[in-house]
Amino acid sequence: MTRKTTTTARARTRIAVLTAAMVAAPAVGAATAAPAAAQESMSDCVVTDFSIAETDRRAAAGTAYIEFTMTRTGEGETPAGEPCNLYRYANLIWVDDQDEPVGAWAEREGGSGSYTVEPDGTVLLTVAQPNPANYDPELCEPTPVSGLAVSLYIAEQTVTVPTGGHDTACANAELAVPRYSIEPGGN
């Protein structure tokens, strides 16, 4: 056997071992979906199962990123001691100080599917809101907003989460459409 053949054989062995290890080991920190049978017997989460609070705010490239932490309280439909199944879909829209909708419904981005939220578990809801100042004011119709109306299902009543009244959204639903993502926050 030549030196080149031996080196190639060792490289192939290392690749095979690393590949086998990656397949066999679960990803560290990855959210795991509950087995289908467990999800069927588990209640779906509803917005009243959570307390929701703004926890972070940052801006980049003309967009504000507002992070909300949703903490399972057990005060909603799902008993406090039981996990619930959360889908990564929500209905979100800015509201004014009279709880009237302003602008467009937020569009989902990021992963799909569902995961289990344990009692006292948290979920991160991040809203990306384009800055209305980036648009012609006559088209945008900048409007002060005081919070975000949130529901997890279309037929569900929304819960308004206050944002301190320092935000502005375009009343024109065709401009500055917000985006959101929902991800596990750890339990």
Secondary structure, 3 states (H helix, E strand, C coil): CCHHHHHHHHHHHHHHHHHHHHHHCCCCCCCCCCCHHHHHHCEECCHHHEEEEEEEEEEECCEEEEEEEEEECCCCCCCCCCCEEEECCCEEEEECCCCCEECCCCEECCCCCEEEECCCCEEEEEEEEECHHHCCHHHHCEEEEEEEEEECCCCCCCEEEEEEEEEEEECCCCCCCCEEEEEECCC
